[in-house]
């Protein structure tokens, strides 16, 4: 009877948090890349007409985002349709902000679902699944410790480029993970194989983060399998060759090949042409980035400490089990993945807004792995401790959840109130040019101080029905809100 209402309460808790995430992101300003990609601006058009970068391959063309077609196409499709559906319920201005909040909440829901699968080890949506999801919920920070561990970006463009494709990537690897755990053999039917191959194609041309993750994971999976088979066959090469699971290996090889091609055409990215930081200097900055991200503020250090504590309890206090040994091994594998992945980051170029290379967005795959391991080990320890020790441990877990929940506080961050007021001014304007009194950025990273510079923004606002025709605008100089 005591646990009769536990499951519906857990579901309600997760649903309320997702609603809160949507509300938080509904309050966020529109970022400076959204208009350029969605309209699109002239510099963003070539990628939409050349999904696989043939111009790079045949003519060595240089343009914006040659290996990010699906990320750009997804943004265009979403923001040229969803706001109009929402306008049946609200004003054009509110519909755009609501579309941002809705997408952020949906991506977080997808990530919670996929991380719940990995942390619980099962596709059954029972009590264990919802308990681990409830443990994950407070770790998603839209405010508070967002700059250290935020998964859903305050700039919706980067949610399309990072969190969304990573959620899809985790779905791709789920059957491989199940096979590695021994829960199910990887024997996809033809249509399942086709869906996974289509997902691999989509992800390969979806942004800067996927190829690096795939390079590390696919190499690790293949080497791990070969090492196990080598040991099982006593070093018999012929026997190892006969055991190769070609459906799985062919998918990994094809995915890896697509990502290598994506990395190649990504070298012709227009915005990376002016990199002035030498490769050696980028590597020298890694320790600073690691320290800034993990230890400057306590959020990530606490999660890492909790995982280490859990693995210590599993190894030293709790009875030995196969599941406990597997969880301890997973910590080692996560450490190896994190080291290999972060060592590849300097090869991906340099951005001024990411001066130390390592930042929450660039190491998001590591953060997601750490979160999943935290939830899995916490559930395991809580389930296997007994008596007073369990009570103390549950109190510790509750304190952690409360700490992160309270930290996720929107009032510590600027809202879109100023930007909304600027849009209201433009909506009411009846002249082709408008002098805005507000200095906060409007669909830009900095205030627009010249009418000509607002061409793209004015076109998109007209497209959404926010303004009556194209309204060019300029603003007084002020402090920008670049939150990339």
Number of C-alpha atoms within 10 A of each C-alpha: 5 5 7 8 9 14 16 12 13 18 16 13 16 22 15 12 20 23 15 16 26 23 19 21 29 25 22 22 26 25 22 21 17 22 23 18 22 22 20 19 17 11 13 19 18 20 21 20 10 14 18 22 29 13 17 20 13 8 9 12 16 20 21 18 28 31 29 24 24 23 25 27 16 15 18 18 11 15 19 16 12 17 23 18 12 16 17 10 10 14 14 20 19 18 22 23 22 22 23 28 24 20 21 30 24 16 22 24 20 17 24 23 19 21 26 27 23 23 26 26 17 14 14 12 12 11 15 18 24 25 20 26 28 21 22 23 22 19 24 23 24 26 22 21 19 20 19 22 25 20 27 26 25 27 21 23 22 20 22 23 23 23 25 22 23 23 21 19 21 18 21 17 16 17 19 17 18 18 15 15 13 10 12 12 13 16 14 14 10 10 9 11 15 13 14 19 18 13 17 23 17 19 27 30 27 28 24 20 22 21 24 21 23 22 19 18 18 18 14 15 16 15 12 13 15 17 13 12 19 16 12 12 13 11 12 12 12 9 14 19 12 9 11 15 13 12 14 17 14 13 17 23 15 14 24 22 15 20 24 17 18 24 21 16 22 24 17 21 17 15 13 18 12 9 12 9 13 11 14 9 11 18 18 13 15 20 13 14 19 18 13 16 22 20 14 13 14 13 21 21 15 14 19 18 12 19 23 16 16 24 26 13 16 24 16 10 13 16 11 11 10 7 13 19 13 11 20 19 13 15 19 11 13 15 15 13 19 19 13 16 20 20 13 14 19 20 12 17 17 21 14 10 11 14 15 23 27 25 20 24 25 17 20 19 25 20 21 20 19 20 22 25 26 26 24 27 27 23 21 21 21 17 10 12 19 12 7 9 11 15 13 13 16 17 12 13 17 12 12 17 18 12 14 18 17 10 19 20 16 19 10 10 12 13 16 19 13 16 19 19 15 21 19 14 16 25 19 11 16 13 12 13 15 16 17 18 12 19 20 27 25 29 23 23 18 19 21 23 17 14 16 12 14 19 15 21 24 25 19 22 24 15 15 18 17 22 23 16 17 22 22 21 23 21 21 15 14 14 12 15 17 13 13 16
